[in-house]
């Protein structure tokens, strides 16, 4: 790849917009770069055209040529990790949320928008990517003991996730103590990405980690604690600690790509399913169902089992679409 572009230089994608990219060749020197060269055209299943997930995303390392405002991306360098989701719409497409990241901070507010099932969905997208997930519960200053959205209630709701080794940290995103709590997860030289729904406190947390008010924030709706989009594009930001942080717009639709391993994300339920009498047990009315027995005994939450079955079906459907797309691509190249 380098031999094909002897005059090119490495740079990192720090912003991604509909009209192009901003890349940095060093600290604090982001410059616009021309987007969609021949190797990055939108996918149309025609010979020589790249799929969306093969185009540059925030966090990617690329090769650039040119100077000043005339930079051109000429190659995408190999990734060591990527977090993806299925893009919205009828046709199968993948969307890269962030590339070359070490840690995913799954952010959720301790308010009416707290949703353990959504957190499980985020963790499914992260699992198997080589990225370490950390659940960050914001608005801890507003969570009262005994309340339905208290820290204690949230930890109970996430007990199965914690039992599988995922760290859960509760913070006040506006307080300096939040930066101290997350510092061990953001060592120098690493990259983390913030994911979560609008209003969860991602931009507020980014400002706290930076120590300045850089990202625009907004109050959530009083009726349901849901937020309005204040982050409109993905951006990679260097932190004072020497780490890099990727802030992302809020995402409510989290479709799987078909490449996820549900059994890995729900290892506790999968272990029970392995003990069912029938290998193809649907965990409904079959005799000898170990999963249903565990629900009746109170050792596994019915809501978690329901989410496991739902995600299992979604991943299977997406996997079929992915296989169909790959078959169509092979035929178009033959």
C-alpha positions, 0 to 999 in steps of 0.5 A: 500500500505504501509502495503504491503511494510513495509521496503519501503521508499518514494522517488520522480522520478526526471528523466525518461530515456528509461533505467530507473529512477533517484529518490530522497529521499531528496534534491540533492540526485538523485540515479538510480532506477531499472525500470519496475518491475512486476507492470510496464511492458509495456501494452499488454492488458494482465491480471495484466499488467499496462497501460503506464499512470499507470507507474511512470513518472517524478514528481511521488512519489514512494516507494523504497527499497534497498540502493545505486545503488540497489534501486528498485521501488516497488509501485507508490503512488496516484497522485493529478494531471497528464498532459497527451497526446496521444502517437505517433503511430497508437495504442492508448496509453497515455503518462504522461508528468508530475505528481503531478504538480501545475502549467504548464508554456506553453512556446512560443517564440515571433518569427516565431514559435509563434502559438496561435493554438498550445498554445490552444492545450497545454491548452486543455491538461492541462484543467481539471487536477487541474493544473493552466496554465500560458502562458509564451512568451519568446524572448520579447527582440527581439519582436519589436513594430508593428512587426507581432510577437510583444508583442502587436500582440501576446496579441491580438492573445491570447485575447480569452485565456486571457478573460477566465482567463489564465495569459499571461506573456512576458519575456526575458528568459535570463534576471533576470527579468524573474525570478522575473516575474514568482516568484509569480507562483513558491512559495516554496513547489510547482511544475511547468512543462515547456511545449512547442516546441523545441527552445521556450526557456524552457531550457534558462528559467530554467537556469535563474530561477536556476541562473546558466547555468545548461541546454544545449541550442542551437540557433534556425534555422534562416529559421523558428525559430524552435529549435533543441532538447537540452533537451533529457529527463524529469527532476525535478530540485529544484529551489532556491525559494523552488519550483521544476521545471520539464523541458521537451523535445520539443513536436510538436505532441500533440494528445489528450487522449480522456479525455479532455473537449473541451467545458471547454477549449473553453467556449466562443465558447461553450456558443455561440453554446448553442444559435444555433437554432439546438442542433447538429449544425455543425457551417457550413451552418445551419440557426440560427448558433450563432457561425457563426454569431459571426464570421461574426460580428468579435467577435470571431476569425474564426481560433479559431472556426476552432481549436475548431472544429478540437480539438472536432473531435480529442477528440471524435476519441480518446475517442472512442479508449479509450473506445475500449481499456478499453473494451479490458482490461475488456475482457482480465481480465474476 
